[in-house]
């Protein structure tokens, strides 16, 4: 009796293991190739770039940012991408609502996303800026729309650029290291 029960249990476990493997072999391969990519980011990349439209810059540290960029209280992701057609860098933002936004890269350059020459706004370093810091910056520079969530800073030695959501679109704000005087004034 025990041996029959052991055989049946083993067969059931084998069946479930094989069934699971068949359903998720593509996901397992993707996870094996990109073990540090969160599942929601991996799904967004499949949707945003099904034909390899973008190449993710995984050499960047960190290679993705996680924050509440759109202000809905849920985590969103951002990655630096290179457009395969233009070879221009850009940022792909993936929201918790399963929407994605491509800033730069292969997007139409007219109008450009940023005020940077050739719309080359991807800096060597990037980080998250809190909503409180963005709002304080906005209050000091009233030309900037009120940000709805956290933002992204693009950091150069003499310049900082800000990417933020204003409730309708992602926007660019920048200032040079000239005593905090913004470029747009």
C-alpha contacts under 8 A as a table, 3 or more apart, distances in Angstrom:
res1	aa1	res2	aa2	distance
1	X	4	X	5.23
1	X	5	X	6.32
2	X	5	X	5.11
2	X	6	X	6.09
3	X	6	X	4.97
3	X	7	X	6.13
4	X	7	X	5.14
4	X	8	X	6.14
5	X	8	X	5.17
5	X	9	X	6.04
6	X	9	X	5.14
6	X	10	X	6.07
7	X	10	X	5.10
7	X	11	X	6.14
8	X	11	X	5.13
8	X	12	X	6.18
9	X	12	X	5.15
9	X	13	X	6.19
10	X	13	X	5.16
10	X	14	X	6.10
11	X	14	X	5.04
11	X	15	X	6.03
12	X	15	X	5.02
12	X	16	X	6.25
13	X	16	X	5.26
13	X	17	X	6.10
14	X	17	X	5.10
14	X	18	X	6.12
15	X	18	X	5.27
15	X	19	X	6.08
16	X	19	X	5.05
16	X	20	X	6.00
17	X	20	X	5.22
17	X	21	X	6.17
18	X	21	X	5.01
18	X	22	X	6.23
19	X	22	X	5.22
19	X	23	X	6.40
20	X	23	X	5.33
20	X	24	X	6.28
21	X	24	X	5.46
21	X	25	X	5.60
22	X	25	X	5.66
24	X	27	X	5.03
24	X	28	X	5.87
25	X	28	X	4.96
25	X	29	X	6.08
26	X	29	X	5.10
26	X	30	X	6.17
27	X	30	X	5.05
27	X	31	X	6.04
28	X	31	X	5.01
28	X	32	X	5.98
29	X	32	X	4.99
29	X	33	X	6.20
30	X	33	X	5.14
30	X	34	X	5.97
30	X	35	X	7.88
31	X	34	X	4.95
31	X	35	X	4.85
31	X	36	X	7.88
31	X	37	X	7.43
32	X	35	X	5.53
34	X	37	X	5.61
37	X	41	X	6.47
37	X	42	X	6.18
38	X	41	X	5.31
38	X	42	X	6.26
39	X	42	X	5.01
39	X	43	X	6.18
40	X	43	X	5.09
40	X	44	X	6.20
41	X	44	X	5.02
41	X	45	X	6.20
41	X	77	X	6.57
41	X	94	X	6.82
42	X	45	X	5.16
42	X	46	X	6.40
43	X	46	X	5.16
43	X	47	X	6.40
44	X	47	X	5.05
44	X	48	X	5.93
44	X	94	X	6.14
44	X	98	X	6.93
44	X	99	X	7.86
44	X	100	X	7.11
45	X	48	X	5.07
45	X	49	X	5.61
45	X	50	X	7.46
46	X	49	X	5.43
46	X	50	X	5.02
47	X	50	X	5.69
48	X	100	X	6.74
49	X	52	X	5.23
49	X	53	X	5.00
49	X	54	X	5.97
50	X	53	X	7.09
52	X	55	X	6.83
52	X	84	X	7.56
53	X	83	X	6.21
53	X	84	X	5.59
53	X	85	X	7.49
54	X	81	X	5.82
54	X	82	X	5.46
54	X	83	X	4.79
54	X	84	X	5.62
54	X	105	X	7.95
55	X	81	X	5.37
55	X	82	X	5.17
55	X	83	X	6.64
55	X	84	X	6.90
56	X	79	X	6.76
56	X	80	X	6.01
56	X	81	X	4.47
56	X	82	X	6.55
57	X	60	X	6.02
57	X	63	X	6.59
57	X	79	X	7.36
57	X	80	X	5.58
57	X	81	X	5.65
57	X	82	X	7.27
58	X	61	X	7.75
58	X	63	X	5.08
59	X	63	X	6.48
60	X	63	X	4.53
61	X	64	X	7.83
62	X	65	X	6.91
63	X	79	X	6.30
63	X	80	X	7.26
64	X	77	X	6.63
64	X	78	X	5.48
64	X	79	X	4.70
64	X	80	X	7.42
65	X	77	X	5.54
65	X	78	X	5.15
65	X	79	X	6.70
65	X	127	X	7.29
65	X	128	X	7.13
66	X	75	X	6.18
66	X	76	X	5.64
66	X	77	X	4.64
66	X	78	X	6.68
67	X	74	X	7.94
67	X	75	X	5.18
67	X	76	X	5.42
67	X	77	X	6.52
67	X	128	X	7.20
67	X	150	X	6.46
67	X	151	X	7.90
68	X	71	X	5.52
68	X	72	X	6.85
68	X	73	X	6.07
68	X	74	X	5.71
68	X	75	X	4.81
68	X	76	X	5.42
68	X	149	X	5.78
68	X	150	X	5.59
69	X	75	X	7.65
69	X	76	X	6.17
69	X	95	X	7.83
69	X	148	X	7.59
69	X	149	X	4.75
69	X	150	X	4.68
69	X	151	X	5.73
69	X	164	X	6.84
69	X	165	X	6.47
70	X	76	X	7.74
70	X	95	X	7.48
70	X	148	X	5.97
70	X	149	X	4.94
70	X	150	X	7.24
70	X	165	X	5.66
70	X	166	X	7.99
70	X	167	X	7.15
71	X	74	X	7.59
71	X	148	X	4.99
71	X	149	X	3.85
71	X	150	X	7.02
72	X	149	X	7.61
74	X	96	X	6.16
75	X	95	X	7.27
75	X	96	X	6.11
76	X	93	X	7.24
76	X	94	X	5.71
76	X	95	X	4.50
76	X	96	X	5.42
77	X	93	X	5.70
77	X	94	X	5.11
77	X	95	X	6.51
78	X	91	X	6.58
78	X	92	X	5.54
78	X	93	X	4.37
78	X	94	X	6.22
79	X	91	X	5.69
79	X	92	X	5.39
79	X	93	X	6.70
80	X	89	X	6.99
80	X	90	X	5.76
80	X	91	X	4.56
80	X	92	X	6.31
80	X	122	X	7.63
81	X	89	X	5.68
81	X	90	X	5.31
81	X	91	X	5.71
81	X	92	X	6.55
81	X	105	X	6.82
82	X	87	X	5.63
82	X	88	X	5.51
82	X	89	X	4.39
82	X	90	X	6.16
82	X	105	X	5.61
82	X	106	X	7.85
83	X	86	X	5.56
83	X	87	X	4.92
83	X	88	X	5.50
83	X	89	X	6.40
83	X	90	X	7.53
83	X	105	X	4.60
83	X	106	X	4.83
84	X	87	X	5.34
84	X	88	X	7.96
84	X	106	X	7.40
85	X	106	X	6.48
86	X	105	X	7.02
86	X	106	X	5.87
87	X	105	X	7.06
87	X	106	X	7.72
88	X	104	X	7.17
88	X	105	X	4.64
88	X	106	X	6.71
88	X	120	X	7.58
89	X	104	X	6.46
89	X	105	X	4.70
89	X	120	X	6.95
89	X	121	X	7.99
89	X	122	X	6.49
90	X	102	X	7.08
90	X	103	X	5.40
90	X	104	X	4.32
90	X	105	X	4.29
90	X	106	X	7.98
90	X	120	X	7.90
90	X	121	X	7.45
90	X	122	X	6.32
91	X	102	X	5.96
91	X	103	X	5.13
91	X	104	X	6.61
91	X	105	X	7.29
91	X	122	X	7.60
92	X	100	X	6.86
92	X	101	X	5.71
92	X	102	X	4.65
92	X	103	X	6.31
93	X	100	X	5.49
93	X	101	X	5.14
93	X	102	X	6.54
94	X	98	X	6.73
94	X	99	X	5.95
94	X	100	X	4.48
94	X	101	X	6.67
95	X	98	X	5.48
95	X	99	X	5.34
95	X	100	X	6.15
96	X	99	X	7.32
102	X	105	X	7.26
102	X	107	X	6.78
103	X	107	X	6.79
103	X	113	X	6.47
104	X	107	X	5.35
104	X	108	X	7.66
104	X	109	X	7.19
104	X	112	X	7.45
104	X	113	X	6.30
104	X	119	X	6.98
104	X	120	X	7.93
108	X	111	X	7.32
108	X	112	X	7.54
109	X	112	X	4.73
109	X	113	X	7.47
109	X	119	X	7.53
112	X	115	X	7.35
112	X	119	X	5.82
113	X	119	X	6.50
113	X	171	X	7.46
113	X	172	X	6.84
114	X	119	X	5.52
114	X	120	X	7.79
114	X	121	X	6.43
114	X	172	X	5.62
114	X	173	X	7.76
115	X	119	X	6.52
115	X	172	X	7.87
116	X	119	X	4.89
116	X	120	X	5.69
116	X	121	X	5.77
117	X	120	X	6.06
121	X	154	X	7.39
121	X	161	X	7.53
122	X	154	X	6.40
123	X	126	X	6.67
123	X	154	X	5.10
123	X	155	X	5.65
123	X	156	X	6.01
124	X	154	X	7.60
124	X	155	X	6.83
124	X	156	X	6.75
125	X	154	X	6.09
125	X	155	X	5.16
125	X	156	X	6.93
126	X	152	X	6.82
126	X	153	X	5.39
126	X	154	X	4.63
126	X	155	X	5.68
127	X	152	X	5.72
127	X	153	X	5.28
127	X	154	X	6.95
127	X	155	X	7.94
128	X	150	X	6.97
128	X	151	X	5.74
128	X	152	X	4.70
128	X	153	X	6.06
129	X	133	X	6.52
129	X	134	X	6.84
129	X	150	X	5.88
129	X	151	X	5.04
129	X	152	X	5.70
129	X	153	X	6.28
130	X	133	X	5.26
130	X	134	X	6.30
130	X	149	X	7.69
130	X	150	X	4.83
130	X	151	X	6.47
131	X	134	X	4.96
131	X	135	X	6.02
131	X	147	X	7.04
131	X	148	X	7.30
131	X	149	X	5.32
131	X	150	X	4.42
131	X	151	X	6.88
132	X	135	X	5.12
132	X	136	X	6.15
133	X	136	X	5.08
133	X	137	X	6.17
134	X	137	X	5.05
134	X	138	X	6.01
134	X	147	X	6.68
134	X	150	X	7.38
134	X	151	X	7.27
135	X	138	X	4.84
135	X	139	X	6.07
135	X	146	X	6.60
135	X	147	X	6.50
136	X	139	X	5.15
136	X	140	X	6.42
137	X	140	X	5.20
137	X	141	X	6.24
138	X	141	X	4.97
138	X	142	X	5.72
138	X	143	X	7.58
138	X	144	X	5.52
138	X	145	X	7.05
138	X	146	X	6.44
138	X	147	X	7.83
139	X	142	X	5.51
141	X	144	X	6.14
141	X	182	X	7.73
142	X	145	X	7.42
144	X	173	X	7.40
145	X	166	X	6.13
146	X	166	X	5.93
147	X	150	X	7.63
147	X	164	X	6.13
147	X	165	X	5.63
147	X	166	X	4.67
147	X	167	X	7.40
148	X	164	X	7.77
148	X	165	X	5.84
148	X	166	X	5.47
148	X	167	X	6.04
149	X	164	X	7.21
149	X	165	X	6.51
150	X	164	X	6.82
150	X	165	X	8.00
151	X	162	X	6.70
151	X	163	X	5.50
151	X	164	X	4.61
151	X	165	X	7.37
152	X	162	X	5.65
152	X	163	X	5.00
152	X	164	X	6.63
153	X	160	X	6.51
153	X	161	X	5.55
153	X	162	X	4.70
153	X	163	X	6.46
154	X	160	X	5.59
154	X	161	X	4.88
154	X	162	X	6.32
154	X	163	X	7.95
155	X	159	X	6.37
155	X	160	X	4.78
155	X	161	X	6.61
156	X	159	X	5.07
156	X	160	X	6.05
158	X	176	X	5.87
158	X	177	X	5.25
159	X	174	X	7.43
159	X	175	X	6.03
159	X	176	X	4.32
159	X	177	X	5.78
160	X	174	X	5.80
160	X	175	X	5.78
160	X	176	X	6.37
160	X	177	X	7.87
161	X	172	X	6.93
161	X	173	X	5.75
161	X	174	X	4.21
161	X	175	X	6.59
162	X	171	X	7.93
162	X	172	X	5.56
162	X	173	X	4.92
162	X	174	X	5.86
163	X	170	X	6.60
163	X	171	X	5.63
163	X	172	X	4.90
163	X	173	X	6.62
164	X	170	X	5.41
164	X	171	X	5.38
164	X	172	X	6.75
165	X	168	X	7.04
165	X	169	X	5.70
165	X	170	X	4.39
165	X	171	X	6.12
166	X	169	X	5.92
166	X	170	X	6.44
166	X	171	X	6.98
174	X	182	X	6.49
174	X	183	X	6.34
174	X	184	X	7.91
175	X	180	X	6.92
175	X	181	X	6.48
175	X	182	X	4.21
175	X	183	X	5.02
175	X	184	X	7.89
176	X	180	X	6.96
176	X	181	X	6.94
176	X	182	X	6.49
176	X	183	X	6.65
177	X	180	X	5.94
177	X	181	X	7.45
178	X	181	X	5.62
181	X	185	X	7.47
182	X	185	X	5.92
